[in-house]
């Protein structure tokens, strides 16, 4: 079995947000109100491998209903989160994994935690990753949670539109030697 390699960075943050939290449909009314005011709610640019400058970042959308969606250039994934303190949260993500020959081989699980800074503009956390049993069997890697890894994030804040520097779409470039242009030869 040949497992398609996904970048772990985006997958990690996505999985961080799913399994440890209660399902949104089972939240008590008091829990949903507290979650709506939690500083982790919002949109973040997240980096699940801060030491790797090549690994791309992802957008993480943390909703007050306990769900999280991560969007990466190469894939998207989803999970859940729950507050564990005034500025902290636990997350679990399920990331579907496929093999070109076998098809769907199971979900990779990413579990993690995050602590939002006092100003609410950044967060730091850790995560573990657990591969599906089919992947473990095919590759010989250890079964269970691997890690921990690190994740950081910065909040996406509203930015007002500025003064345009050019029209959009850009006009087509003028061709050399076109009528009305002087030749430099």
C-alpha positions as CSV (number, residue, x, y, z in Angstrom):
1,X,0.0,0.0,0.0
2,X,1.4,3.4,-0.9
3,X,0.0,6.2,1.2
4,X,-0.4,9.6,-0.4
5,X,1.6,12.1,1.7
6,X,-0.3,15.1,2.9
7,X,1.6,18.0,4.4
8,X,1.3,17.4,8.1
9,X,1.3,21.0,9.0
10,X,-2.2,21.8,7.8
11,X,-3.5,18.5,8.7
12,X,-2.2,18.9,12.3
13,X,-4.0,22.0,13.0
14,X,-7.2,20.7,11.5
15,X,-7.1,17.5,13.6
16,X,-6.3,19.5,16.7
17,X,-9.8,20.8,16.7
18,X,-12.2,17.7,16.6
19,X,-12.4,14.7,19.0
20,X,-12.0,16.0,22.6
21,X,-14.9,18.5,22.5
22,X,-18.5,17.7,23.0
23,X,-20.5,17.7,19.8
24,X,-22.1,21.1,19.0
25,X,-25.6,19.6,19.2
26,X,-25.1,18.5,22.8
27,X,-23.9,21.8,24.2
28,X,-25.9,23.3,27.0
29,X,-27.2,26.9,26.4
30,X,-24.7,28.2,29.0
31,X,-21.8,26.5,27.3
32,X,-22.7,28.0,23.9
33,X,-22.8,31.5,25.4
34,X,-19.5,31.0,27.1
35,X,-18.0,29.7,23.9
36,X,-19.3,32.6,21.8
37,X,-17.3,35.0,24.1
38,X,-14.2,32.8,24.2
39,X,-11.1,34.6,22.7
40,X,-10.3,31.5,20.6
41,X,-13.4,32.2,18.4
42,X,-12.5,33.9,15.1
43,X,-10.3,33.4,12.0
44,X,-6.6,32.6,12.4
45,X,-3.6,32.3,10.2
46,X,-2.1,29.2,11.8
47,X,1.4,27.6,11.5
48,X,1.5,24.0,12.7
49,X,5.2,23.8,12.1
50,X,6.8,27.1,13.2
51,X,10.3,25.8,12.6
52,X,9.7,24.9,9.0
53,X,9.8,28.0,6.7
54,X,8.7,26.0,3.6
55,X,5.6,24.5,5.2
56,X,2.6,26.6,4.3
57,X,0.2,28.3,6.7
58,X,-3.5,27.7,6.9
59,X,-6.6,29.6,7.7
60,X,-8.5,28.2,10.7
61,X,-12.1,29.3,11.3
62,X,-13.0,28.7,15.0
63,X,-16.8,28.9,15.4
64,X,-18.7,29.5,18.7
65,X,-20.7,26.3,18.0
66,X,-17.6,24.2,18.7
67,X,-16.6,23.5,15.2
68,X,-13.3,24.4,13.4
69,X,-12.5,24.4,9.7
70,X,-9.0,24.6,8.4
71,X,-8.3,25.7,4.8
72,X,-4.9,24.9,3.2
73,X,-3.6,25.4,-0.3
74,X,-3.5,21.6,-0.8
75,X,-6.5,20.4,1.4
76,X,-9.1,21.3,4.0
77,X,-10.2,19.5,7.1
78,X,-12.5,20.0,10.1
79,X,-12.8,19.4,13.8
80,X,-14.2,20.5,17.1
81,X,-12.9,22.6,20.0
82,X,-13.9,23.2,23.6
83,X,-12.8,25.8,26.1
84,X,-10.6,24.5,29.0
85,X,-10.1,27.9,30.7
86,X,-10.5,31.6,30.2
87,X,-8.0,31.7,27.3
88,X,-7.3,28.0,26.6
89,X,-8.9,25.3,24.5
90,X,-8.6,21.7,23.5
91,X,-9.1,20.6,19.9
92,X,-9.5,17.4,17.8
93,X,-9.4,17.1,14.0
94,X,-10.2,14.2,11.8
95,X,-8.3,14.2,8.5
96,X,-9.3,11.7,5.8
97,X,-6.4,9.7,4.3
98,X,-6.5,7.9,1.0
99,X,-4.2,5.5,-0.8
100,X,-4.1,5.7,-4.7
101,X,-4.7,1.9,-4.8
102,X,-6.9,1.2,-1.8
103,X,-8.9,4.4,-1.6
104,X,-10.0,5.6,1.8
105,X,-7.8,4.1,4.6
106,X,-9.2,5.9,7.6
107,X,-8.9,9.2,9.5
108,X,-5.7,10.7,10.9
109,X,-6.4,12.2,14.3
110,X,-4.8,15.3,15.5
111,X,-5.4,16.4,19.1
112,X,-4.1,19.5,20.7
113,X,-4.4,22.5,22.9
114,X,-4.1,26.2,22.5
115,X,-3.7,29.3,24.8
116,X,-4.7,32.7,23.4
117,X,-2.5,35.6,24.4
118,X,-3.9,38.3,26.8
119,X,-4.4,40.7,23.9
120,X,-6.3,38.0,22.0
121,X,-4.2,38.5,18.8
122,X,-2.1,35.3,18.9
123,X,-2.1,31.8,20.2
124,X,0.4,29.0,21.0
125,X,-0.2,25.3,21.4
126,X,0.9,21.8,21.1
127,X,-0.5,18.8,19.2
128,X,-0.1,15.0,18.7
129,X,-0.9,13.0,15.6
130,X,-2.2,9.5,15.2
131,X,-2.4,7.7,11.9
132,X,-5.1,5.2,11.0
133,X,-4.3,1.5,11.6
134,X,-4.1,0.8,7.9
135,X,-1.3,3.3,7.6
136,X,0.5,2.0,10.7
137,X,0.3,-1.5,9.3
138,X,1.5,-0.6,5.9
139,X,4.4,1.6,7.0
140,X,5.5,0.0,10.3
141,X,5.3,3.2,12.2
142,X,4.4,3.1,15.9
143,X,0.7,2.9,16.7
144,X,-0.7,5.6,18.9
145,X,-0.1,9.4,19.3
146,X,3.2,10.8,17.9
147,X,4.5,14.2,19.0
148,X,4.2,16.7,20.5
149,X,4.5,19.3,17.8
150,X,4.0,23.1,18.1
151,X,1.4,25.4,16.6
152,X,1.2,29.2,16.6
153,X,-1.5,31.5,15.2
154,X,-2.3,35.1,14.6
155,X,-5.8,36.5,14.4
156,X,-7.2,37.8,11.1
157,X,-8.5,41.3,11.8
158,X,-10.8,43.4,9.7
159,X,-8.9,45.7,7.4
160,X,-10.6,48.7,5.7
161,X,-10.2,49.0,1.9
162,X,-7.4,51.4,1.0
163,X,-6.9,53.6,-2.0
164,X,-6.4,51.6,-5.2
165,X,-3.1,52.0,-6.9
166,X,-4.4,50.8,-10.3
167,X,-7.7,49.7,-11.8
168,X,-8.8,46.0,-11.7
169,X,-8.6,44.2,-13.9
170,X,-5.3,45.6,-15.0
171,X,-5.3,46.9,-18.6
172,X,-3.4,44.8,-21.1
173,X,0.2,46.0,-21.6
174,X,0.9,48.1,-24.6
175,X,2.6,46.3,-27.4
176,X,6.0,47.7,-28.6
177,X,5.8,49.5,-31.8
178,X,2.0,49.9,-31.6
179,X,0.5,52.9,-33.3
180,X,1.0,56.1,-31.4
181,X,4.2,54.9,-29.7
182,X,7.7,56.1,-30.6
183,X,10.2,53.5,-31.5
184,X,13.5,53.5,-29.5
185,X,15.5,52.2,-32.4
